[in-house]
């Protein structure tokens, strides 16, 4: 199998990251902030529905190649990221919804982001 899987329109996704999204799990990347002392992140959150809840209750995770996605670009006060009040001073810079994987790629292209820049949330300092 090729090391990358591509959607019909847009850049190639690393297989593990595309699988993560299809399994309904979030991905994150850190992006440049507007000024020193700030940190910014973009997250991709796949939509989940009752079928996902049923699968979870049965002890498995459902893959869905037809998921919708919500993207959020947020900026935080860098000194608050490790604390309980990380959201004080948080600014939602941009948000977008994508109806499918092709639309997701279109949003990423518009925002100047590459699919291979995204990682699992625990690999970042993103507080959400």
Rosetta constraint file for C-alpha pairs under 8 A:
AtomPair CA 3 CA 14 HARMONIC 6.58 0.50
AtomPair CA 3 CA 15 HARMONIC 6.31 0.50
AtomPair CA 4 CA 12 HARMONIC 6.12 0.50
AtomPair CA 4 CA 13 HARMONIC 5.70 0.50
AtomPair CA 4 CA 14 HARMONIC 4.64 0.50
AtomPair CA 4 CA 15 HARMONIC 5.05 0.50
AtomPair CA 5 CA 12 HARMONIC 5.90 0.50
AtomPair CA 5 CA 13 HARMONIC 5.56 0.50
AtomPair CA 5 CA 14 HARMONIC 6.32 0.50
AtomPair CA 5 CA 15 HARMONIC 5.44 0.50
AtomPair CA 5 CA 18 HARMONIC 7.46 0.50
AtomPair CA 6 CA 10 HARMONIC 7.40 0.50
AtomPair CA 6 CA 11 HARMONIC 6.59 0.50
AtomPair CA 6 CA 12 HARMONIC 4.36 0.50
AtomPair CA 6 CA 13 HARMONIC 5.72 0.50
AtomPair CA 7 CA 11 HARMONIC 7.40 0.50
AtomPair CA 7 CA 12 HARMONIC 6.87 0.50
AtomPair CA 7 CA 13 HARMONIC 7.83 0.50
AtomPair CA 7 CA 101 HARMONIC 6.39 0.50
AtomPair CA 7 CA 102 HARMONIC 6.02 0.50
AtomPair CA 8 CA 102 HARMONIC 6.35 0.50
AtomPair CA 9 CA 102 HARMONIC 5.33 0.50
AtomPair CA 9 CA 105 HARMONIC 7.28 0.50
AtomPair CA 9 CA 106 HARMONIC 7.94 0.50
AtomPair CA 10 CA 102 HARMONIC 6.51 0.50
AtomPair CA 10 CA 105 HARMONIC 5.38 0.50
AtomPair CA 10 CA 106 HARMONIC 6.70 0.50
AtomPair CA 10 CA 109 HARMONIC 7.98 0.50
AtomPair CA 11 CA 105 HARMONIC 6.66 0.50
AtomPair CA 11 CA 114 HARMONIC 7.53 0.50
AtomPair CA 11 CA 115 HARMONIC 7.21 0.50
AtomPair CA 12 CA 115 HARMONIC 7.14 0.50
AtomPair CA 13 CA 17 HARMONIC 6.67 0.50
AtomPair CA 13 CA 18 HARMONIC 5.84 0.50
AtomPair CA 13 CA 115 HARMONIC 5.51 0.50
AtomPair CA 13 CA 116 HARMONIC 6.38 0.50
AtomPair CA 14 CA 18 HARMONIC 6.29 0.50
AtomPair CA 14 CA 115 HARMONIC 7.45 0.50
AtomPair CA 14 CA 116 HARMONIC 6.29 0.50
AtomPair CA 15 CA 19 HARMONIC 6.05 0.50
AtomPair CA 16 CA 20 HARMONIC 6.17 0.50
AtomPair CA 17 CA 21 HARMONIC 6.41 0.50
AtomPair CA 17 CA 27 HARMONIC 7.70 0.50
AtomPair CA 17 CA 116 HARMONIC 7.95 0.50
AtomPair CA 17 CA 118 HARMONIC 7.60 0.50
AtomPair CA 17 CA 119 HARMONIC 7.33 0.50
AtomPair CA 18 CA 22 HARMONIC 6.21 0.50
AtomPair CA 19 CA 23 HARMONIC 6.06 0.50
AtomPair CA 19 CA 63 HARMONIC 7.79 0.50
AtomPair CA 20 CA 24 HARMONIC 6.58 0.50
AtomPair CA 20 CA 25 HARMONIC 5.42 0.50
AtomPair CA 20 CA 26 HARMONIC 7.31 0.50
AtomPair CA 20 CA 27 HARMONIC 7.74 0.50
AtomPair CA 21 CA 25 HARMONIC 5.25 0.50
AtomPair CA 21 CA 26 HARMONIC 6.46 0.50
AtomPair CA 21 CA 27 HARMONIC 7.35 0.50
AtomPair CA 21 CA 45 HARMONIC 7.74 0.50
AtomPair CA 21 CA 46 HARMONIC 6.14 0.50
AtomPair CA 22 CA 46 HARMONIC 7.62 0.50
AtomPair CA 22 CA 63 HARMONIC 5.18 0.50
AtomPair CA 22 CA 64 HARMONIC 5.05 0.50
AtomPair CA 22 CA 65 HARMONIC 5.58 0.50
AtomPair CA 22 CA 66 HARMONIC 7.88 0.50
AtomPair CA 22 CA 67 HARMONIC 6.78 0.50
AtomPair CA 23 CA 61 HARMONIC 6.45 0.50
AtomPair CA 23 CA 62 HARMONIC 5.85 0.50
AtomPair CA 23 CA 63 HARMONIC 4.49 0.50
AtomPair CA 23 CA 64 HARMONIC 6.43 0.50
AtomPair CA 24 CA 45 HARMONIC 7.49 0.50
AtomPair CA 24 CA 46 HARMONIC 5.11 0.50
AtomPair CA 24 CA 47 HARMONIC 6.61 0.50
AtomPair CA 24 CA 48 HARMONIC 6.25 0.50
AtomPair CA 24 CA 62 HARMONIC 7.83 0.50
AtomPair CA 24 CA 63 HARMONIC 7.30 0.50
AtomPair CA 24 CA 64 HARMONIC 7.71 0.50
AtomPair CA 24 CA 67 HARMONIC 7.82 0.50
AtomPair CA 25 CA 45 HARMONIC 6.72 0.50
AtomPair CA 25 CA 46 HARMONIC 6.39 0.50
AtomPair CA 26 CA 43 HARMONIC 6.86 0.50
AtomPair CA 26 CA 44 HARMONIC 5.57 0.50
AtomPair CA 26 CA 45 HARMONIC 4.65 0.50
AtomPair CA 26 CA 46 HARMONIC 6.46 0.50
AtomPair CA 26 CA 120 HARMONIC 6.95 0.50
AtomPair CA 26 CA 121 HARMONIC 7.01 0.50
AtomPair CA 27 CA 43 HARMONIC 5.65 0.50
AtomPair CA 27 CA 44 HARMONIC 5.30 0.50
AtomPair CA 27 CA 45 HARMONIC 6.87 0.50
AtomPair CA 27 CA 118 HARMONIC 5.80 0.50
AtomPair CA 27 CA 119 HARMONIC 5.44 0.50
AtomPair CA 27 CA 120 HARMONIC 5.01 0.50
AtomPair CA 27 CA 121 HARMONIC 5.91 0.50
AtomPair CA 28 CA 41 HARMONIC 6.74 0.50
AtomPair CA 28 CA 42 HARMONIC 5.66 0.50
AtomPair CA 28 CA 43 HARMONIC 4.27 0.50
AtomPair CA 28 CA 44 HARMONIC 6.35 0.50
AtomPair CA 28 CA 118 HARMONIC 5.16 0.50
AtomPair CA 28 CA 119 HARMONIC 5.45 0.50
AtomPair CA 28 CA 120 HARMONIC 6.15 0.50
AtomPair CA 28 CA 121 HARMONIC 5.56 0.50
AtomPair CA 28 CA 124 HARMONIC 7.34 0.50
AtomPair CA 28 CA 126 HARMONIC 7.52 0.50
AtomPair CA 29 CA 41 HARMONIC 5.61 0.50
AtomPair CA 29 CA 42 HARMONIC 5.44 0.50
AtomPair CA 29 CA 43 HARMONIC 6.53 0.50
AtomPair CA 29 CA 117 HARMONIC 6.06 0.50
AtomPair CA 29 CA 118 HARMONIC 4.71 0.50
AtomPair CA 29 CA 119 HARMONIC 6.22 0.50
AtomPair CA 29 CA 124 HARMONIC 7.35 0.50
AtomPair CA 30 CA 39 HARMONIC 7.67 0.50
AtomPair CA 30 CA 40 HARMONIC 5.82 0.50
AtomPair CA 30 CA 41 HARMONIC 4.29 0.50
AtomPair CA 30 CA 42 HARMONIC 6.36 0.50
AtomPair CA 30 CA 124 HARMONIC 7.42 0.50
AtomPair CA 30 CA 126 HARMONIC 7.75 0.50
AtomPair CA 31 CA 39 HARMONIC 7.72 0.50
AtomPair CA 31 CA 40 HARMONIC 5.44 0.50
AtomPair CA 31 CA 41 HARMONIC 5.49 0.50
AtomPair CA 31 CA 42 HARMONIC 6.97 0.50
AtomPair CA 32 CA 39 HARMONIC 7.12 0.50
AtomPair CA 32 CA 40 HARMONIC 6.17 0.50
AtomPair CA 33 CA 38 HARMONIC 5.68 0.50
AtomPair CA 33 CA 39 HARMONIC 5.21 0.50
AtomPair CA 33 CA 40 HARMONIC 5.03 0.50
AtomPair CA 33 CA 75 HARMONIC 6.67 0.50
AtomPair CA 34 CA 38 HARMONIC 6.96 0.50
AtomPair CA 37 CA 77 HARMONIC 6.32 0.50
AtomPair CA 37 CA 78 HARMONIC 5.32 0.50
AtomPair CA 37 CA 79 HARMONIC 7.26 0.50
AtomPair CA 38 CA 75 HARMONIC 6.64 0.50
AtomPair CA 38 CA 76 HARMONIC 5.54 0.50
AtomPair CA 38 CA 77 HARMONIC 4.75 0.50
AtomPair CA 38 CA 78 HARMONIC 4.71 0.50
AtomPair CA 39 CA 75 HARMONIC 5.59 0.50
AtomPair CA 39 CA 76 HARMONIC 5.31 0.50
AtomPair CA 39 CA 77 HARMONIC 6.46 0.50
AtomPair CA 39 CA 78 HARMONIC 5.31 0.50
AtomPair CA 40 CA 73 HARMONIC 7.09 0.50
AtomPair CA 40 CA 74 HARMONIC 5.58 0.50
AtomPair CA 40 CA 75 HARMONIC 4.09 0.50
AtomPair CA 40 CA 76 HARMONIC 6.16 0.50
AtomPair CA 41 CA 73 HARMONIC 5.71 0.50
AtomPair CA 41 CA 74 HARMONIC 5.55 0.50
AtomPair CA 41 CA 75 HARMONIC 6.46 0.50
AtomPair CA 41 CA 126 HARMONIC 6.48 0.50
AtomPair CA 42 CA 71 HARMONIC 6.83 0.50
AtomPair CA 42 CA 72 HARMONIC 5.45 0.50
AtomPair CA 42 CA 73 HARMONIC 4.26 0.50
AtomPair CA 42 CA 74 HARMONIC 6.41 0.50
AtomPair CA 43 CA 71 HARMONIC 5.59 0.50
AtomPair CA 43 CA 72 HARMONIC 5.46 0.50
AtomPair CA 43 CA 73 HARMONIC 6.69 0.50
AtomPair CA 44 CA 69 HARMONIC 6.50 0.50
AtomPair CA 44 CA 70 HARMONIC 5.83 0.50
AtomPair CA 44 CA 71 HARMONIC 4.64 0.50
AtomPair CA 44 CA 72 HARMONIC 6.86 0.50
AtomPair CA 45 CA 69 HARMONIC 5.60 0.50
AtomPair CA 45 CA 70 HARMONIC 5.25 0.50
AtomPair CA 45 CA 71 HARMONIC 6.38 0.50
AtomPair CA 46 CA 67 HARMONIC 6.32 0.50
AtomPair CA 46 CA 68 HARMONIC 5.85 0.50
AtomPair CA 46 CA 69 HARMONIC 4.38 0.50
AtomPair CA 46 CA 70 HARMONIC 6.40 0.50
AtomPair CA 47 CA 67 HARMONIC 6.20 0.50
AtomPair CA 47 CA 68 HARMONIC 5.47 0.50
AtomPair CA 47 CA 69 HARMONIC 5.72 0.50
AtomPair CA 47 CA 70 HARMONIC 7.39 0.50
AtomPair CA 48 CA 52 HARMONIC 5.94 0.50
AtomPair CA 48 CA 53 HARMONIC 7.89 0.50
AtomPair CA 48 CA 67 HARMONIC 7.84 0.50
AtomPair CA 49 CA 53 HARMONIC 6.58 0.50
AtomPair CA 50 CA 54 HARMONIC 6.10 0.50
AtomPair CA 51 CA 55 HARMONIC 6.15 0.50
AtomPair CA 51 CA 62 HARMONIC 7.55 0.50
AtomPair CA 52 CA 56 HARMONIC 6.16 0.50
AtomPair CA 52 CA 61 HARMONIC 6.89 0.50
AtomPair CA 52 CA 62 HARMONIC 5.87 0.50
AtomPair CA 53 CA 57 HARMONIC 6.17 0.50
AtomPair CA 54 CA 58 HARMONIC 6.23 0.50
AtomPair CA 55 CA 59 HARMONIC 6.24 0.50
AtomPair CA 55 CA 60 HARMONIC 5.23 0.50
AtomPair CA 55 CA 61 HARMONIC 5.66 0.50
AtomPair CA 55 CA 62 HARMONIC 6.07 0.50
AtomPair CA 56 CA 60 HARMONIC 5.32 0.50
AtomPair CA 56 CA 61 HARMONIC 5.92 0.50
AtomPair CA 65 CA 101 HARMONIC 7.84 0.50
AtomPair CA 66 CA 100 HARMONIC 5.97 0.50
AtomPair CA 66 CA 101 HARMONIC 7.43 0.50
AtomPair CA 67 CA 99 HARMONIC 7.33 0.50
AtomPair CA 67 CA 100 HARMONIC 5.87 0.50
AtomPair CA 67 CA 101 HARMONIC 7.48 0.50
AtomPair CA 68 CA 97 HARMONIC 7.44 0.50
AtomPair CA 68 CA 98 HARMONIC 5.72 0.50
AtomPair CA 68 CA 99 HARMONIC 4.66 0.50
AtomPair CA 68 CA 100 HARMONIC 5.07 0.50
AtomPair CA 68 CA 101 HARMONIC 7.56 0.50
AtomPair CA 69 CA 97 HARMONIC 5.67 0.50
AtomPair CA 69 CA 98 HARMONIC 5.00 0.50
AtomPair CA 69 CA 99 HARMONIC 6.54 0.50
AtomPair CA 69 CA 100 HARMONIC 6.96 0.50
AtomPair CA 69 CA 104 HARMONIC 6.97 0.50
AtomPair CA 70 CA 95 HARMONIC 7.26 0.50
AtomPair CA 70 CA 96 HARMONIC 5.84 0.50
AtomPair CA 70 CA 97 HARMONIC 4.48 0.50
AtomPair CA 70 CA 98 HARMONIC 6.29 0.50
AtomPair CA 71 CA 95 HARMONIC 5.39 0.50
AtomPair CA 71 CA 96 HARMONIC 5.16 0.50
AtomPair CA 71 CA 97 HARMONIC 6.19 0.50
AtomPair CA 71 CA 98 HARMONIC 7.87 0.50
AtomPair CA 72 CA 92 HARMONIC 7.23 0.50
AtomPair CA 72 CA 93 HARMONIC 7.74 0.50
AtomPair CA 72 CA 94 HARMONIC 5.95 0.50
AtomPair CA 72 CA 95 HARMONIC 4.39 0.50
AtomPair CA 72 CA 96 HARMONIC 6.69 0.50
AtomPair CA 73 CA 92 HARMONIC 6.09 0.50
AtomPair CA 73 CA 93 HARMONIC 5.36 0.50
AtomPair CA 73 CA 94 HARMONIC 5.11 0.50
AtomPair CA 73 CA 95 HARMONIC 6.13 0.50
AtomPair CA 74 CA 90 HARMONIC 6.80 0.50
AtomPair CA 74 CA 91 HARMONIC 5.62 0.50
AtomPair CA 74 CA 92 HARMONIC 4.53 0.50
AtomPair CA 74 CA 93 HARMONIC 5.42 0.50
AtomPair CA 74 CA 94 HARMONIC 7.20 0.50
AtomPair CA 75 CA 90 HARMONIC 5.56 0.50
AtomPair CA 75 CA 91 HARMONIC 5.18 0.50
AtomPair CA 75 CA 92 HARMONIC 6.52 0.50
AtomPair CA 75 CA 93 HARMONIC 6.82 0.50
AtomPair CA 76 CA 80 HARMONIC 7.50 0.50
AtomPair CA 76 CA 81 HARMONIC 7.18 0.50
AtomPair CA 76 CA 86 HARMONIC 7.18 0.50
AtomPair CA 76 CA 87 HARMONIC 6.95 0.50
AtomPair CA 76 CA 88 HARMONIC 7.82 0.50
AtomPair CA 76 CA 89 HARMONIC 6.19 0.50
AtomPair CA 76 CA 90 HARMONIC 4.51 0.50
AtomPair CA 76 CA 91 HARMONIC 6.58 0.50
AtomPair CA 77 CA 81 HARMONIC 6.96 0.50
AtomPair CA 77 CA 86 HARMONIC 7.46 0.50
AtomPair CA 77 CA 88 HARMONIC 7.63 0.50
AtomPair CA 77 CA 89 HARMONIC 6.07 0.50
AtomPair CA 77 CA 90 HARMONIC 6.72 0.50
AtomPair CA 80 CA 84 HARMONIC 7.82 0.50
AtomPair CA 80 CA 85 HARMONIC 6.43 0.50
AtomPair CA 80 CA 86 HARMONIC 4.67 0.50
AtomPair CA 80 CA 87 HARMONIC 7.75 0.50
AtomPair CA 80 CA 88 HARMONIC 7.71 0.50
AtomPair CA 81 CA 85 HARMONIC 7.86 0.50
AtomPair CA 81 CA 86 HARMONIC 4.85 0.50
AtomPair CA 81 CA 125 HARMONIC 7.31 0.50
AtomPair CA 81 CA 126 HARMONIC 7.54 0.50
AtomPair CA 81 CA 127 HARMONIC 6.07 0.50
AtomPair CA 82 CA 86 HARMONIC 6.82 0.50
AtomPair CA 82 CA 127 HARMONIC 7.41 0.50
AtomPair CA 86 CA 90 HARMONIC 7.48 0.50
AtomPair CA 86 CA 127 HARMONIC 6.93 0.50
AtomPair CA 96 CA 107 HARMONIC 7.50 0.50
AtomPair CA 97 CA 104 HARMONIC 7.92 0.50
AtomPair CA 98 CA 103 HARMONIC 5.06 0.50
AtomPair CA 98 CA 104 HARMONIC 5.08 0.50
AtomPair CA 98 CA 107 HARMONIC 7.38 0.50
AtomPair CA 99 CA 103 HARMONIC 5.98 0.50
AtomPair CA 99 CA 104 HARMONIC 7.39 0.50
AtomPair CA 100 CA 104 HARMONIC 6.18 0.50
AtomPair CA 101 CA 105 HARMONIC 6.28 0.50
AtomPair CA 102 CA 106 HARMONIC 6.34 0.50
AtomPair CA 103 CA 107 HARMONIC 6.29 0.50
AtomPair CA 104 CA 108 HARMONIC 6.28 0.50
AtomPair CA 105 CA 109 HARMONIC 6.11 0.50
AtomPair CA 105 CA 115 HARMONIC 7.86 0.50
AtomPair CA 106 CA 110 HARMONIC 6.19 0.50
AtomPair CA 107 CA 111 HARMONIC 6.11 0.50
AtomPair CA 108 CA 112 HARMONIC 6.01 0.50
AtomPair CA 108 CA 113 HARMONIC 4.96 0.50
AtomPair CA 108 CA 114 HARMONIC 6.55 0.50
AtomPair CA 108 CA 115 HARMONIC 7.52 0.50
AtomPair CA 109 CA 113 HARMONIC 5.87 0.50
AtomPair CA 109 CA 114 HARMONIC 7.19 0.50
AtomPair CA 113 CA 117 HARMONIC 7.27 0.50
AtomPair CA 114 CA 118 HARMONIC 7.67 0.50
AtomPair CA 119 CA 123 HARMONIC 6.41 0.50
AtomPair CA 119 CA 124 HARMONIC 7.56 0.50
AtomPair CA 120 CA 124 HARMONIC 7.34 0.50
AtomPair CA 121 CA 125 HARMONIC 7.70 0.50
AtomPair CA 121 CA 126 HARMONIC 6.66 0.50
